[in-house]
């Protein structure tokens, strides 16, 4: 039986090899995965042209996945450095990589990325449009914007952020709102500016069916971008954000009618006490579609440490229903991240995702922690390093300050509670001098 997309197959009762791969990774029955894909509650971003992909599922009841942003900019256009980041992201087990390149040979970089990446690849085509045509934003036509989308699909991109929810109506709401930080979404600001400069409706909203034609053809997942996400905790959960979310829910149903898979992108900055309610709002207004969040960043006063502010918000968001976390690095708001920034961001996001999976009762999540606790009880340092999310750092810490006795560390020495409890419970003589 033929099918066009993962959702089309799922609705027809077909089990694809991608569904089988996801079921095996998640330890779930493949029929359950198929049913969730058919309902739109799980997506498997898998462009037909992405040959090296090792598929992942995102959505209800599955492990929380993380995304890494990278790419070339005009001020930092080192192709090889970005490819080094790609390799590091894959080594650190990121499930997705978004190429946000906006300058230079974007096509060449994107094609190489798709060729080597086992992780799913995402892009934001509007970033690429200005450079691709070498035109000012106001001179771009709707046809040219759609041509760039199709080029990304042809190159094998698995999901694309499309800011279709900001239209003339939601833009007017924003202009009346008096936000503290206006629009902080790069793609959202470009679409807003294009509408203001040309006087035209957002073509991705106005011609949404045309977009779906492309996505259905290549089986690209549409990640409906949050152009009006809050850029400060002052602006969170305001009328602009919520009105856009309502529009995204309407577009979700249209995409599902065409068997195009959908993710919804969510808030960037948000106080802790608002996060859980926002997760409920998204799932209700967008009919259970998987939710992809940047952070949320829970306080605005920690530049240089926003991987931490983001991990706090990400853990709370995912524990309350978010399915996919976009990493944030220490360089957020400050510069293009370097390799070490990227690593710090990935580790922080993975910690947040795993902490949420424990809270959600995801199969196998708590067992990992139990194995670590067993290694600690046994003072099995090598096993601890092997089980750690990042084994290199704890190994270096241990080696940098070795104790007199191998069954202790240099903080407690022979007063180590774990060591002494083991000895006492085994009936051994105890000396702490």
C-alpha positions, 0 to 999 in steps of 0.5 A, spaced: 500 500 500 502 506 498 503 512 502 505 519 502 507 521 509 508 518 516 501 520 518 498 518 511 501 511 513 499 511 520 492 513 518 492 507 513 494 502 518 501 501 515 507 500 520 513 504 516 520 502 518 521 509 521 515 507 526 519 500 528 525 504 529 522 509 534 518 503 537 525 499 539 528 505 541 522 507 546 521 500 548 513 501 546 509 497 542 509 499 534 502 499 534 502 504 539 507 508 536 503 508 529 496 510 533 499 516 536 502 518 529 495 517 526 492 522 531 498 527 530 500 526 538 507 523 535 511 526 530 517 522 526 520 527 522 523 523 516 524 527 510 524 521 504 531 524 502 535 524 508 538 517 507 543 517 513 537 519 518 536 514 525 529 516 526 526 519 533 519 520 535 517 526 538 511 527 542 506 523 547 509 518 552 516 518 549 523 520 551 524 528 551 528 530 545 533 535 545 535 540 539 542 543 537 542 550 534 548 552 529 550 555 523 554 560 519 552 567 520 555 573 516 560 575 522 562 568 523 562 564 517 567 558 519 564 552 515 569 547 518 568 550 525 560 549 524 561 542 522 566 540 528 560 543 532 555 538 528 560 532 529 560 534 537 553 534 537 552 527 534 557 525 539 553 528 545 547 524 542 543 530 540 536 528 537 536 534 532 540 539 529 537 546 526 541 549 521 540 556 522 545 559 517 544 565 514 550 567 510 554 564 504 554 557 502 548 555 506 546 550 501 553 547 501 553 546 508 546 544 509 547 538 504 553 536 507 549 536 514 544 532 511 549 527 508 552 526 515 547 527 520 544 521 523 540 526 527 534 529 524 535 536 521 531 542 521 531 549 518 528 556 518 528 557 510 526 565 511 533 566 514 536 563 508 532 567 503 535 574 503 542 571 502 539 566 497 537 571 492 541 577 495 536 582 495 533 586 501 527 583 505 522 588 502 524 586 495 523 578 496 516 575 493 512 570 496 514 565 490 521 566 492 520 565 499 516 558 497 522 557 492 527 557 498 522 552 502 522 547 496 530 547 496 530 546 503 525 540 502 529 537 496 536 537 500 533 533 505 531 537 511 526 533 516 522 539 519 522 546 518 520 552 522 515 556 519 512 562 522 505 562 519 501 564 525 503 571 525 498 574 520 495 581 519 490 580 525 495 578 530 500 583 528 495 588 529 494 585 536 502 585 537 502 593 535 497 595 540 500 590 546 505 595 548 510 589 549 517 591 553 521 586 548 517 587 542 518 581 537 524 577 539 523 571 534 528 572 528 524 569 523 518 572 526 521 579 526 523 578 518 515 576 517 513 582 521 517 587 517 516 584 510 508 585 511 509 592 514 514 594 508 510 591 503 503 591 505 501 584 504 499 578 508 504 573 510 504 568 504 505 562 509 499 564 512 495 566 506 498 560 502 498 555 507 496 549 502 501 551 498 506 550 503 503 543 505 504 541 498 511 541 499 511 538 505 507 532 503 511 531 497 517 530 501 514 528 508 517 534 512 514 536 518 512 543 519 514 546 526 509 552 527 514 557 529 512 562 535 513 569 532 510 572 538 513 568 543 515 572 549 522 575 549 522 577 557 518 574 563 514 581 563 511 579 556 509 572 557 502 569 557 500 576 554 494 576 548 499 576 542 502 570 544 495 566 546 492 569 539 498 566 535 497 560 539 490 559 537 492 561 530 497 555 530 491 550 532 487 552 526 493 551 522 495 544 525 488 541 523 489 544 516 496 540 516 493 534 519 487 534 513 493 533 508 497 528 512 502 533 514 506 532 521 506 538 526 510 540 532 508 547 535 513 552 538 513 555 544 515 560 549 522 563 550 522 567 556 517 565 562 516 565 570 516 559 573 509 559 576 506 560 568 510 554 565 505 549 567 499 552 565 502 554 558 503 547 557 496 545 558 494 551 553 498 549 548 496 542 548 488 544 548 489 549 543 493 545 538 489 539 539 495 535 543 500 536 537 507 535 540 510 542 543 517 544 542 520 549 547 526 554 547 527 554 554 523 557 557 528 562 560 525 563 567 529 569 569 532 575 565 538 577 569 543 571 568 547 573 561 552 568 560 548 563 564 542 562 560 543 554 559 542 554 567 536 558 566 533 555 560 534 548 563 530 550 569 524 552 565 525 546 560 525 541 566 518 544 568 516 545 561 517 537 559 515 535 566 508 538 564 507 536 557 513 539 553 516 534 548 522 537 545 527 542 548 531 547 544 538 547 547 540 554 550 548 556 551 551 560 555 552 565 549 545 566 548 543 573 547 551 575 547 554 571 541 555 565 536 556 559 541 563 556 540 564 549 541 565 549 549 558 553 549 555 548 545 557 542 549 555 546 556 548 547 552 547 540 550 549 537 557 544 542 560 538 540 556 539 533 556 539 534 564 533 537 563 530 532 559 532 526 563 529 530 569 522 531 566 522 524 563 523 521 571 517 526 573 513 523 567 514 516 568 518 514 561 520 507 561 527 506 563 528 513 565 529 512 573 532 505 572 538 509 569 539 513 576 538 507 580 544 504 576 548 510 578 546 510 585 548 503 585 555 504 583 555 510 588 554 505 593 559 500 591 564 506 590 565 504 583 568 510 580 569 507 573 561 505 573 559 512 575 563 515 569 560 510 564 553 512 566 554 519 567 551 524 562 558 527 560 563 522 563 569 526 561 568 531 566 567 527 573 573 523 571 577 529 570 575 532 577 577 525 580 583 525 577 585 532 579 585 531 586 586 524 588 585 521 595 590 517 600 585 512 599 581 509 593 575 508 596 574 515 598 574 522 595 578 528 597 572 532 600 570 527 606 576 522 606 576 516 611 569 520 614 566 518 607 559 516 609 558 511 603 565 507 605 563 507 612 556 504 612 559 499 607 564 497 612 559 497 618 554 493 615 559 488 612 561 487 620 568 490 618 572 494 623 572 501 622 577 506 622 576 514 620 583 517 623 
